[in-house]
Amino acid sequence: MCLSIWQKTGRTDIFRSKKLQKDRIFPKTLVDRNLLEGVKGKGGGYKLTKEPKDYSLGEILRLTEGDLASVPCTSKTHEHCNHMESCPSHPIWQQLDNLINNYLDSVTLANLLNNE
């Protein structure tokens, strides 16, 4: 993830395109959502559009990885399961998803950069 780039370069302003591609980050998705801004020319690459404290890990993961559902039946993209209402484990999976998403939304890039 981007964190490895920041740790390697020691900079949080410009990230080189090759490093983003090597780390399997999808800059276009992040640029389209205004999380990164492209910088053209020599020394160009990508830069953050806001402060690291204003980026949640949950937001970034949902953009780059998609739905973070723990099981298919809790995914927003999954078709409705006919057994969902009678399934005794479904509420547990929903609660787990809520815990995971709430936690990831509470962690910022600043937290990661400061090893918090």
C-alpha positions as CSV (number, residue, x, y, z in Angstrom):
1,M,0.0,0.0,0.0
2,C,1.0,3.7,-0.1
3,L,2.5,3.4,3.3
4,S,5.4,1.4,2.0
5,I,6.1,4.2,-0.5
6,W,6.1,6.8,2.3
7,Q,8.4,4.7,4.4
8,K,10.8,4.2,1.5
9,T,11.0,7.8,0.4
10,G,10.5,9.6,3.6
11,R,8.2,12.0,1.8
12,T,4.5,12.4,1.8
13,D,4.2,14.9,-1.0
14,I,5.1,13.2,-4.3
15,F,4.9,9.5,-5.1
16,R,6.4,8.2,-8.3
17,S,4.1,6.3,-10.7
18,K,6.4,3.3,-11.0
19,K,6.5,2.8,-7.2
20,L,2.7,3.0,-7.1
21,Q,2.4,0.4,-9.8
22,K,5.0,-1.9,-8.2
23,D,3.1,-1.8,-4.9
24,R,-0.1,-2.6,-6.7
25,I,-1.9,0.6,-5.9
26,F,-4.5,1.8,-8.3
27,P,-3.7,5.5,-8.7
28,K,-6.5,6.1,-11.2
29,T,-9.1,5.0,-8.8
30,L,-7.6,7.2,-6.1
31,V,-7.2,10.1,-8.5
32,D,-10.8,9.7,-9.7
33,R,-12.0,9.9,-6.0
34,N,-9.8,12.9,-5.3
35,L,-7.6,11.1,-2.8
36,L,-4.5,11.6,-5.0
37,E,-3.6,14.2,-7.5
38,G,-1.4,13.6,-10.6
39,V,1.7,15.8,-10.9
40,K,3.0,16.1,-14.5
41,G,6.6,16.7,-15.6
42,K,10.0,15.9,-14.3
43,G,9.8,14.7,-10.8
44,G,6.1,14.2,-11.2
45,G,3.9,11.4,-9.9
46,Y,1.1,11.6,-7.4
47,K,0.5,13.6,-4.3
48,L,-2.1,13.5,-1.5
49,T,-5.0,16.0,-1.9
50,K,-5.4,16.3,1.9
51,E,-3.5,15.7,5.1
52,P,-2.7,12.1,6.1
53,K,-5.0,12.5,9.1
54,D,-7.9,13.0,6.8
55,Y,-7.6,9.6,5.0
56,S,-9.2,6.6,6.6
57,L,-7.8,3.2,5.9
58,G,-11.3,1.9,5.4
59,E,-12.0,4.4,2.6
60,I,-8.8,3.5,0.8
61,L,-9.3,-0.2,1.1
62,R,-12.9,-0.1,-0.1
63,L,-11.7,1.9,-3.1
64,T,-8.8,-0.3,-4.0
65,E,-10.1,-3.7,-2.8
66,G,-13.8,-3.4,-3.1
67,D,-16.3,-4.6,-0.6
68,L,-14.7,-5.7,2.7
69,A,-17.5,-8.2,3.6
70,S,-16.3,-11.2,5.5
71,V,-18.7,-13.6,3.8
72,P,-20.6,-13.2,0.4
73,C,-24.1,-12.9,2.0
74,T,-23.1,-9.7,3.8
75,S,-21.6,-8.1,0.7
76,K,-23.6,-5.1,-0.8
77,T,-22.9,-6.6,-4.2
78,H,-24.2,-10.1,-3.4
79,E,-27.6,-11.1,-4.5
80,H,-30.2,-11.6,-1.7
81,C,-29.9,-15.0,-0.1
82,N,-33.3,-16.8,0.4
83,H,-32.0,-18.1,3.8
84,M,-30.7,-14.9,5.1
85,E,-33.7,-14.1,7.4
86,S,-33.7,-17.5,9.0
87,C,-29.9,-18.0,9.1
88,P,-28.7,-18.0,12.7
89,S,-25.2,-17.0,11.7
90,H,-26.0,-14.0,9.4
91,P,-26.4,-11.4,12.3
92,I,-22.9,-12.5,13.6
93,W,-21.3,-11.9,10.2
94,Q,-23.1,-8.6,9.9
95,Q,-21.8,-7.5,13.3
96,L,-18.3,-8.7,12.4
97,D,-18.4,-6.6,9.2
98,N,-19.5,-3.6,11.1
99,L,-16.7,-4.0,13.6
100,I,-14.1,-4.4,10.8
101,N,-15.4,-1.4,8.8
102,N,-15.7,0.8,11.9
103,Y,-12.2,-0.1,13.0
104,L,-10.7,0.5,9.6
105,D,-12.5,3.8,9.3
106,S,-11.0,4.9,12.6
107,V,-7.4,4.3,11.4
108,T,-5.9,7.1,9.4
109,L,-2.8,7.3,7.2
110,A,-1.3,9.6,9.9
111,N,-1.8,6.7,12.4
112,L,0.0,4.3,10.1
113,L,2.9,6.8,9.4
114,N,3.4,7.3,13.1
115,N,3.2,3.6,13.9
116,E,0.1,4.1,16.1
